[in-house]
């Protein structure tokens, strides 16, 4: 009799310890929905190749965190925007430890080192006016910040939502982890989804705001950029921006460090490492842990829908602002120095996808037109611009 009771109790304990029983709890339906969302994002990443390097890992992190009983990530350890070290070691799961790289701002900065090492600032140096187009494309960030604040989001949440308009995933993650960590999951998913949808979102806006004649404008070949200019550029930019806006120094400093590694020519091994091995490792950790923050409680609410809507609005405004500024600049230059307004849309930070979209749309109007290198100027300016915008928001709201 005692043995049968023991067997029965053991079976009961085993059943209660499984994650399956969690699906029958009060939040079981929410976990099922989030697992479905994770499967959908995996489908987009694998089948449609939408930003697969990060969307894939974000989706898998979302899957893991919503499996009942897995205990890989615990929101209470980071409640209130702080790491609760007093209970951390006793309760932390694997993803809690990895998430510290996001919470402490380490992963986005390391990714910026790799981005810098893969970025060619030559087109920007050859045509400094591209800085203006990159800056104009950040208008969407601040307009959306005001809109989100007016709709009832806190200033910190509004700033995190607005940064989606920069189309720069690591910057969005960095700023959100500092200002509104509770929104990290929805904002990361929105940022990378819209980055993947650049070829879908941007062309209608570009065509709406330009004429056929403007889209067919051929631009002069960019001048060659010397090696000395390429070496001095990251040093000068890092010093100037860090002095004017110290809060942007982590992102800008890491971006320019990576670029200097590439351009100086004496640390090729380091440059190749940050472009490949380091970048790949950090992307895995960043994606998994950002996905882990997309718990059912944080994701399934009306606020998430608002974030998605405001995020696409920020992206559209940024695209339109870049195009419109290029049109305004054309009012003050001679005919042989006209700017094709399409390159203004590349001022968002989706490198090099936005530049390729400008090239594709331009060639449809004029097959002999090659805008890619011209568009890369505003595109890489947008990388700098989004980091500066994040620094401004962090200075005022952090």
N, C-alpha and C positions, 0 to 999 in steps of 0.2 A: 504493500500500500504506500509506504514511504517512498519507495523507488518510483512508483507511478506519479506521485506528487512532485518528486524532484524532476522527472522528465517533463511533466506538464509545465512546471514553473520555468524550466530552462527554455522550453519552446516559446513560452510567453515572453520571456526576457529577450530572446532572439528576435521575435517578431517586432517587439516594441523598439528594439535598437536599430532596425532597418529604416532606411529612408522612405521606403514605400508607404509606411503608415503615415508619414508626414503629409502625403497628398490628400489624406482624409481629414486633416485639421482645418482650422478656420481660414488659413491662408493657402490651403492646398490648391485651390483653383488659380490663385495668382501665380504660384510657382509653375503651374502647367502653362499658363499664358506666356510667362517669361521664357520658359524653355522653348516654346513655339517661336517666339521672337528670335531667340538665339539660333534656332534651326534656319529661320528665314535669312538671317544675316550671313550664316555660313553658306547658304545657297547663293546669295548675291556675290560673296567673295570667291567661291570656288567656280560656280558656273558662269557668272557674268563678269568675274574679275574686277569687281568694284573695290578699289583700294585694298587688294587682298592682303598685303603684308600686315596691315594693322586691323582691318575689319575682321579678318579671319581669327586673329588672336583675341580681339575684343569679344567676338561672338562666343568663342570657346570659354573665355573667362566668365561671361554671362551665364553660360550653361552650367559651369561648375558651381557658381555661387547660388544658383537657384535649385540645386539638387538638395532636397531636404535631408538633414542629418550629415551632410558632408563636412560641415564645420571648417571650411577652408577660409572663410572671410567673416569677420564679425563687426558689424557697424558700430556696436557699442564701444569698441576700442578707439574709435575716432569720433565719437559724439561731440558735438559742439565745436568741431573744427580743430580739436586738439588730440594729440596722442596720449592716451591714458596709460602711462608707463607703469602705474601701480598695479594694474591687473593684466598688463600686456603679456608677460611671459607665461602666466598661468592659463590664459585662454586662447592665445594666438594660434591661428592655423597657418598653413604654408603661404597662402595669398596675403595674409596680414603682414607677414615679414616682407614679402616682395613689394607690397603696397607702400612701405616706408620710402622706397625710391621715388614714388610719385609725391607722397605727402611732404617729403623734405626737398622737393624740387630737383632731384638728381637726374632722373631719366630724361625729362625734356631737354635739359641742358646738354646731356651727353649726345642726344640725337642732333642737337644743333651743331655740335662739333662735326659730326658726320655729314650733315647737310652742308656746312661750310666747305668741307673738303671736296664735296661733289659739285659745288656751285662755281660757275664762271661769271665773275663780275665784269668781264671785259666789255660786254655791250653797254653796261651801265656807266663804266668809266668813259667809254668812247662818246656817249651821249648823256651828259649829266642831267639834261631836261627830263630824262626818264624818272628821276627822283620825284618830280612833281606829279607824274602820273601814278607812281606807286603810292604817294601820299594821298592823292585824291581818292584812290580806291579804299582807303581806310575810313572814309566818311561814313560808310555804312555801319561801322562799329559804333560810332558815337551817336548817330541818329537812332539806331536800334536801342542803345543804352538808354536814351531819353524815353523812347517808346515803352520799353519794358518797365522802367521806373514809373511811368504814368499809369501803367496797367496794374500796378500794385506790387511788383517785385521789389525787394529791398535794393538799395544802391549796389551792394556787393553782388547780388544775384543778377541785377541788370547789367553790370559790367561783364560778368562771366558770359551772359547770353550774347551781348553785343560782340564779343571777340570772335564769335563764330563767323562773322562777316569777313574776318581776315583770311579765311580759308587756309588756316595754318593749324593743323592738329596739335603738334607739340606746344605751341604757344597757348592755344585754348586750354589744354590740360594744365599747363603750368599756372596760368592765371586763375583758373577755376579751383585748383587745389589750394591756392592761397586765399581766395575770397569766399568761395561757396562750394566746399568739398561735397556737400550733400547733393549737388547738381552734376557731379562729375560724370556719372554714367550717361544721362540723357544728352549732355552737352558734347561729350566725346563722340557718341553715336551720330549726333546731328552734324558735327564738324566734318567727320570723315565721310559721312554719306553725301553731303553736299560737295565735298571735294571730288568724290567719285562721279558726281553728276554734272561736273563743269561742262562737258560737251553737250549736255541736254539743256541746262539752265541758261548758259551765256548766249548762244547764237540768236535766239529770238530777241533778246534785249539789244544786242549789237545791231541787228538789222532794223529794229524799230527806231533806233536813235540815229541812224546814218542813212545817207543816200547811196545809190549805186555808184555815183561818181566818187564819193568819199571812200567807199570801200575798195575802189580800184586804184587809189593813189599809190604810186610807186615811190619809195623812199631811197635816198642816196645811200650807197654802200658806207658802212661805218669805217672810221679810220682805224688803222692798226694801233694796238695798245702795247706799250713797252713793258718789259719785265719789271723795270723799276716802279712803274705806276701800279702794276699788279701787286707788288710787295708792299708798297706804301699804303695802298688803299685800306686793307684791313686794319693796319696799325692806326692810321689816322681816324678812321670811323670808330674803332673801339675806344680810343681816347676821348674823342669829342662827345660821343653819345653817353659814355659812362660819366663824364664830368657834368654834362647838362642834365642827365636823367639817371642817377645811380641805380634806381630800381630796375632799369632795363639792362644793367651791366651783366647779370648772369647769362641772359640769352644772347645779347649782342657780343659779349666777350667770347663765349663759346663758339658762336657762329664765325667770328673773325679769326679765332685761333685755328679752327679747321681750315679756313680758306688760306691762311698764311702757311700752314703746313703744306698745302697743295702748291702754292705759287712760289715758295722760296726755293724748292728744288733740292734741299739738303736733308730732308727727313721723309724720303719717299716711303720707307717702311712704316713710319707712323701714320702717314697720310692714307696708305692702303689699308692699314689696320682699322682706322676710325671709319673709313668708307665701307668696310666689309664686316670683319669679325665683330668689332665693338657695336656697330650700328645694328647688326642682326640680333645680337644678344639682347641689347637694350629694347629693341622693338618687341621681342617676345615677352619680356618682363612687363613692359609698359602696357601692351595690349591686354595681357591676361589680367593685370591688376585693375586697369580701368574698366574692363568688362565686369570684374568682380563687384564693382560698386553699383552696377545696375541691378540691384535687388528689386523684388516685387514692390516693396514699400516705397522705394525711391523712384521707381519708373512708372508704375501704373497709377497715374493721377492726372487731373486736368492740367496741372502745371507743365507736365512733359509735353503735352500737345501744344501748349503755348510756346514752349521753347522751340519746338520744331518749326512752328509758323514764323516766329520772330527770327529764327536763324536763317531761314530762306529769304526773308525780307532783308536782312542785313547783307546777305550775299548779293542779292539783286541790286540793292542801292549802291554797294561798292563797285559792282560792274558798271552800272550806269554812270556813276561819278567819274570813273576813269575815262570813259568814252566822251562824256560831255566836256571834261577839261581839255582833252585833245582837240576837240572842235573849237573851243575858245582860244587855245594857243594858236590855232591856224589863222585866226583873225589878225595876228600880229607878226606873221612871217611871210616872206616872199613865196611865190608859187613854187619855185624850185626847192624850197625847204619845207614844204607842207608835211604834216604828220598824218599818217593814216590813222583815223580815230579808233580803228579796231584794236590797235596795240594798247590803247588805254584800258581796255577790259582785262588785259593781262596783268594789271596792277595788283590784283588779288594774289595771295601768296601760294597758290596751287602750282608749284614748279614741277616740271615744265608744261603741265597739261594746259594751263590757261594760254601760254604762248603758242602751243600747237593749235588750239582752237582759233586764235587770231589768224594764224597762217592758213588754216583750212578754209575759214570764211572768206578771207581775202582772195585766195586762189580761185574760189568759185566765181568771183567777179572778174578776175584778171589772172588767167592761168600762168602768166609769166611773172607774176608778183611773188616775191619771196620776203615774207615779213617775220620769219621765225627769229632771226637774230635781233631785229629791231624790237620785237615783242619781249625778248628775254631781258631787255633793260628794265622796263617797268615790272616785269615778273620778279626779278631778284630784288628790285627796289621794294616790292611788296613784302618780301621776307623780312627786310630790315624794318619796313613801316609797321608791320603787324607786331613785331617785338617792341618797337617804340610805343605803339598804342597801348600794348599791355603794360609797359612801364608807367605810362601816364595814368592809366586806370589804377594801377597798384599804388602809385604815389598818392592819389587822392582818396582811395577807398581802403587801402591795406592797413 
